[in-house]
Amino acid sequence: MFSWILALLLALIVWMLCAAWFWLVKRRRKETRLGLNALAGMHWRDFSEIVRRAMREQRGLQDVPGEVDDSREPRSDFLMQDSQQQRWLLSCKHGRAYRIGTAAVNELGAAARLAGARGGILITEGMVERDGRAAAEKQGVEVLDGHLLWPLLQPYLPGDMESQVKTAARREAIRRMSIAALGSLTLGLLVGMGYLTSRMERATVADAEAPAPAAAAAPAVSVAADPAPSPAAPAPAPTTTTAAAPTTSAPSILGDEADPDPATLARYQKELARTLATQPGVLSAFWLTRQTLAVNRSDEIDTIWPRVCTEVKRYPSLRTVRIQLNPRLGVDEPVRWRQCATL
């Protein structure tokens, strides 16, 4: 449960950071870019009119008497004056393609001095280069381009144009926030599943290593719990009972020698593993070492153990091997070790 709470918190934090970035930063940048495009798409006369209106209402500048030109010819420079009768020369570079450098700024500064103006104001939807800005400081020219121009002129746009710009910017921001939500949720799920998987792997390793210290004691416990060592045999003659056990349990076995050569012993081991795999409740059997036989089972230990011991005792040389009984598939139980007989 903790892993999923952690994943949910991570997804929420990531989404909140992404949402803040898209709404507070990317949305404003998108709105500025769309707004400048809308300004650049206006007719030059409409653009110059809203520039002069913004200067009147926000800067307190007024048209110089006798300087207003009502002709229909394009005009980019305007003389305006403030309340102290100081003149300013406005130069409008209408269009997004403008990349203004030193030459244009120096030209505006010279024109302002010739017109008797205190300074110049350069207005464009394009961009003034770095060298142009440096020249503007020397020439006393104020630069209003790009991201500085949009907040100045935004209130004077036609209502439908401003609404379209803001709606498009919001729509783009919401789309990106939705994508970020899906990405954050996916990240949270991956982190939660990874954390849960790592815990399960650690638990599996711990369960596999836990029975190891008790491995040495397991044979003794198994022998004590195993009824196979003939509890009904008479006490005075244990030797006779032990010797007779192989003959009575499996009279048909061919390999009955107690100390065969290595090749014969390997053949016995192979035969025993193959035979055990055919027993009910046994999935497979294989040798881990020369003295350890692993059995994969699908039934209870008490059910299959008599069958396993019956087959093992048919081979006198393999009677004392340690048998590792692996847990059943899908069942939470430890590995068990037993012996059918001792020396």
VOGU-3710 file (C-alpha; in Angstrom, 3 decimals, decimal comma):
1> mfswilalll> 0,000/0,000/0,000  2,847/2,380/0,827  4,307/1,952/-2,659  1,065/3,088/-4,313  0,738/6,078/-1,960  4,313/7,028/-2,853  3,549/6,622/-6,558  0,409/8,784/-6,262  2,287/11,549/-4,439  5,100/11,463/-6,997
11> alivwmlcaa> 2,646/11,655/-9,904  0,790/14,555/-8,247  3,982/16,531/-7,552  5,306/16,023/-11,091  1,976/17,041/-12,606  1,720/20,163/-10,435  5,213/21,266/-11,474  4,442/20,641/-15,154  1,059/22,384/-14,884  2,645/25,446/-13,257
21> wfwlvkrrrk> 5,268/25,613/-15,998  2,774/25,243/-18,848  0,239/27,678/-17,389  2,457/30,387/-15,929  5,321/30,320/-18,428  4,446/28,533/-21,661  0,919/29,958/-21,847  2,216/33,530/-21,562  4,887/32,902/-24,166  2,308/31,381/-26,498
31> etrlglnala> -0,049/34,302/-25,922  2,727/36,794/-26,643  3,718/34,997/-29,832  0,117/34,775/-31,079  -0,522/38,385/-30,086  2,499/39,644/-31,999  1,364/37,637/-35,013  -2,059/39,247/-34,725  -0,475/42,710/-34,501  1,712/41,980/-37,511
41> gmhwrdfsei> -1,379/40,968/-39,466  -3,073/44,331/-38,920  -3,094/47,063/-41,519  -0,269/49,593/-41,012  -2,729/52,424/-40,344  -4,608/50,423/-37,669  -1,313/49,444/-36,067  -0,027/53,007/-35,944  -3,336/54,177/-34,519  -3,269/51,805/-31,550
51> vrramreqrg> 0,414/52,675/-30,967  -0,400/56,378/-30,759  -3,413/55,666/-28,570  -1,266/53,606/-26,183  1,286/56,413/-26,022  -1,444/58,947/-25,216  -3,121/56,885/-22,491  -0,124/55,179/-20,908  2,746/57,622/-21,469  0,840/60,929/-21,512
61> lqdvpgevdd> 2,179/61,843/-24,966  0,145/63,945/-27,374  0,406/64,586/-31,100  2,461/67,675/-31,931  0,182/70,328/-33,420  0,670/70,591/-37,130  2,424/67,207/-37,332  -0,691/65,033/-37,809  -0,763/63,700/-41,348  -4,164/62,586/-42,633
71> sreprsdflm> -2,832/61,335/-45,980  -3,357/57,707/-46,953  0,356/57,125/-47,562  2,150/54,725/-45,177  3,965/56,563/-42,437  6,197/55,005/-39,808  7,531/58,021/-37,854  5,453/60,276/-35,589  6,358/63,264/-33,454  4,659/63,414/-30,056
81> qdsqqqrwll> 5,230/65,564/-27,006  4,760/65,138/-23,253  3,217/67,501/-20,713  6,471/69,459/-20,508  6,401/70,112/-24,258  9,395/67,823/-24,820  9,218/66,024/-28,123  9,737/62,340/-28,836  10,106/60,703/-32,217  8,180/57,401/-32,537
91> sckhgrayri> 9,407/54,989/-35,208  7,116/52,006/-35,989  8,702/49,038/-37,741  5,563/47,089/-38,569  6,198/43,350/-39,076  7,613/40,244/-37,360  10,500/39,879/-39,822  12,440/42,876/-38,507  15,892/42,174/-36,994  17,082/45,671/-36,170
101> gtaavnelga> 20,752/46,400/-35,644  23,028/49,359/-35,029  22,422/51,195/-38,315  18,646/51,589/-37,900  19,009/52,724/-34,279  21,672/55,319/-35,149  19,458/56,565/-37,968  16,545/57,011/-35,561  18,747/58,851/-33,067  19,987/61,233/-35,764
111> aarlagargg> 16,429/61,836/-37,023  15,266/62,630/-33,479  18,008/65,223/-33,025  17,177/66,830/-36,372  13,503/67,022/-35,368  14,431/68,704/-32,088  13,196/65,729/-30,086  14,589/64,730/-26,730  14,861/61,109/-27,828  13,296/58,353/-29,879
121> ilitegmver> 11,015/55,381/-29,233  11,502/52,354/-31,475  8,418/50,110/-31,726  8,366/46,795/-33,630  6,815/43,326/-33,465  10,208/42,012/-34,566  13,399/42,001/-32,515  16,219/44,420/-31,846  19,620/42,718/-31,887  22,122/43,020/-29,055
131> dgraaaekqg> 24,290/45,542/-30,875  21,173/47,551/-31,665  20,260/47,692/-27,961  23,768/48,875/-27,109  23,456/51,616/-29,731  20,013/52,565/-28,391  21,478/53,290/-24,938  24,022/55,629/-26,485  21,493/57,358/-28,762  18,826/57,826/-26,069
141> vevldghllw> 16,373/55,569/-27,914  13,823/53,484/-26,005  13,206/50,025/-27,481  9,748/48,405/-27,335  9,927/45,095/-29,202  8,511/41,605/-28,932  7,580/40,666/-25,357  7,695/44,326/-24,254  5,331/45,503/-26,992  2,543/42,967/-26,472
151> pllqpylpgd> 1,572/44,000/-22,885  1,595/47,635/-24,007  -0,760/47,166/-26,973  -2,889/44,241/-25,760  -5,627/46,409/-24,168  -6,170/48,243/-27,466  -6,725/45,244/-29,708  -10,217/44,641/-31,073  -12,209/42,501/-28,608  -12,601/39,476/-30,875
161> mesqvktaar> -8,874/39,452/-31,762  -7,765/39,583/-28,109  -10,254/36,843/-27,209  -9,003/34,576/-29,997  -5,389/35,027/-28,900  -6,106/34,246/-25,242  -8,390/31,309/-26,069  -5,799/29,721/-28,346  -3,085/30,144/-25,694  -5,295/28,618/-22,971
171> reairrmsia> -6,292/25,721/-25,189  -2,652/24,923/-25,939  -1,753/25,107/-22,227  -4,637/22,797/-21,233  -3,637/20,304/-23,929  -0,080/20,205/-22,640  -1,275/19,903/-19,038  -3,435/16,915/-19,999  -0,478/15,221/-21,669  1,603/15,978/-18,575
181> algsltlgll> -1,090/14,384/-16,377  -0,946/11,165/-18,394  2,854/11,172/-18,307  2,900/11,802/-14,545  0,422/8,988/-13,945  2,518/6,617/-16,040  5,655/7,631/-14,143  3,890/7,059/-10,826  2,711/3,603/-11,893  6,201/2,627/-13,026
191> vgmgyltsrm> 7,758/3,821/-9,771  5,106/2,057/-7,691  5,471/-1,212/-9,588  9,269/-0,986/-9,417  9,189/-0,396/-5,665  6,736/-3,268/-5,151  8,794/-5,606/-7,357  11,993/-4,811/-5,479  10,299/-5,555/-2,167  8,980/-8,875/-3,487
201> eratvadaea> 12,448/-9,813/-4,762  14,013/-8,991/-1,398  11,341/-11,033/0,374  11,918/-13,980/-1,976  15,663/-13,884/-1,388  15,113/-13,699/2,371  12,724/-16,686/2,288  15,178/-18,698/0,211  18,068/-17,949/2,572  16,132/-18,386/5,819
211> papaaaaapa> 16,016/-22,259/5,899  19,770/-22,536/5,144  20,957/-22,507/8,830  18,583/-25,357/9,651  19,777/-27,515/6,771  22,163/-29,548/8,948  19,446/-30,355/11,449  16,864/-31,243/8,831  17,988/-34,859/8,238  17,786/-35,730/11,890
221> vsvaadpaps> 14,307/-34,264/12,175  13,198/-36,059/9,068  14,437/-39,387/10,341  12,725/-38,869/13,636  9,440/-38,068/11,927  9,721/-40,801/9,313  8,022/-44,091/10,168  10,131/-45,848/7,534  12,900/-47,199/9,853  10,621/-50,153/10,798
231> paapapaptt> 9,176/-49,239/14,238  7,607/-52,720/14,488  10,912/-54,541/14,070  12,008/-56,603/17,160  14,567/-54,829/19,295  16,973/-57,783/19,600  17,488/-58,119/15,825  17,832/-54,674/14,164  20,589/-55,955/11,871  18,304/-58,600/10,375
241> ttaaapttsa> 15,548/-56,051/9,750  17,900/-53,578/8,022  19,361/-56,214/5,766  15,979/-57,562/4,751  14,475/-54,167/3,900  15,890/-53,809/0,366  14,835/-57,330/-0,569  11,240/-56,981/0,653  10,667/-53,448/-0,655  11,994/-54,000/-4,183
251> psilgdeadp> 12,980/-57,560/-5,078  13,104/-56,629/-8,806  15,955/-54,072/-8,604  19,106/-55,034/-10,436  21,541/-52,544/-8,849  21,540/-53,721/-5,265  25,236/-53,306/-4,447  25,946/-50,828/-1,634  29,160/-49,397/-3,116  28,965/-49,346/-6,962
261> dpatlaryqk> 31,548/-47,808/-9,240  30,994/-44,140/-10,351  29,481/-45,064/-13,706  26,975/-47,421/-12,104  26,133/-44,885/-9,408  25,449/-42,249/-12,065  23,154/-44,691/-13,852  21,294/-45,388/-10,597  20,846/-41,680/-9,996  19,498/-41,135/-13,497
271> elartlatqp> 17,080/-44,067/-13,155  15,865/-42,848/-9,775  15,224/-39,294/-11,022  13,339/-40,631/-14,053  11,244/-42,980/-11,927  10,331/-40,329/-9,353  9,157/-37,987/-12,098  6,460/-40,527/-13,016  5,056/-40,780/-9,485  1,691/-39,121/-8,706
281> gvlsafwltr> 2,134/-35,743/-7,092  5,752/-35,378/-8,353  6,431/-32,908/-11,164  10,138/-33,595/-11,654  13,287/-34,750/-9,875  16,919/-33,850/-10,470  20,254/-34,084/-8,695  21,723/-30,911/-7,254  24,840/-32,693/-5,981  25,910/-36,318/-5,600
291> qtlavnrsde> 24,201/-36,411/-2,193  21,233/-34,048/-2,762  18,152/-34,950/-4,790  15,680/-32,100/-5,521  11,997/-32,927/-6,004  9,424/-30,543/-7,479  5,985/-31,539/-6,275  2,333/-30,664/-6,739  0,971/-32,535/-3,701  1,431/-32,493/0,069
301> idtiwprvct> 4,745/-33,800/1,453  3,029/-36,417/3,621  1,224/-37,757/0,542  4,225/-38,157/-1,754  6,898/-39,001/0,835  6,090/-42,750/1,132  6,271/-43,099/-2,660  9,573/-41,209/-2,807  11,143/-43,328/-0,068  9,924/-46,528/-1,687
311> evkrypslrt> 11,793/-45,710/-4,868  14,893/-44,413/-3,072  15,247/-47,527/-0,877  15,404/-49,710/-3,950  18,984/-48,474/-4,346  21,113/-49,332/-1,285  23,836/-46,925/-2,430  21,307/-44,043/-2,501  19,327/-44,759/0,663  21,040/-42,046/2,701
321> vriqlnprlg> 20,930/-39,179/0,184  19,393/-35,905/1,294  16,115/-35,100/-0,486  15,174/-31,446/-1,015  11,412/-31,030/-1,261  10,730/-27,745/-3,072  7,563/-25,714/-2,355  4,568/-26,134/-4,593  3,947/-23,537/-7,290  1,831/-20,660/-6,011
331> vdepvrwrqc> 1,966/-21,853/-2,390  3,841/-19,874/0,272  5,822/-22,610/2,043  9,513/-23,204/2,766  11,889/-25,740/1,286  12,070/-29,014/3,260  14,919/-31,531/3,528  14,475/-35,176/4,511  16,235/-38,558/4,432  14,684/-41,929/3,915
341> atl> 17,368/-43,715/5,955  20,638/-43,079/7,818  23,854/-44,990/7,999
//
